[in-house]
């Protein structure tokens, strides 16, 4: 193991790995949401707009809610509440996309 490998492994704490994986999920989710929104723009199907919103909230919205709540110094309960509220809103948008004509 080289010195640079040891430094990299030392820098990757469990918190760092968790943050990076949540960030990657947010980026990929935003990309999928952008594709769904592009489908809405191309075809004019309103369901695709709601689907895009739901996916964006479920991935990027949840990530941003946690980051903002942590930066504001909120406790664990408030962070969990913020994330769950955004998740419920995202699921509601996906449900609306699936059920409403």
C-alpha positions, 0 to 999 in steps of 0.5 A: 500500500502506498502512502497516497492510498493510505491517506485516501483510505484514512480520509474515507470515514463512514460519514464521508462514504455515506455522504458521497453515496447519497450525493451520487444518488441525488445526481443520478435521480436528477438526471432521471427526472430531467429525462422524464421532464424532457419526455413531458416537453416533447410529448406534452403528457402531464403525467411525465411532469408529475413523475419528474417532480416525484423522482426529483423530490425522492432523490435530490430533494431528500438529499438537499433536505438532509444537507440543509437541516444538518447545516442549520444545526437541526437535531436528528429528529428534525432531520428525519422529519424533513427527509420524510416530508420530502419523501412523502411529497415525492411519493405523492407526486409519483402516485398522482402521475400514476392515478390521474388522467 
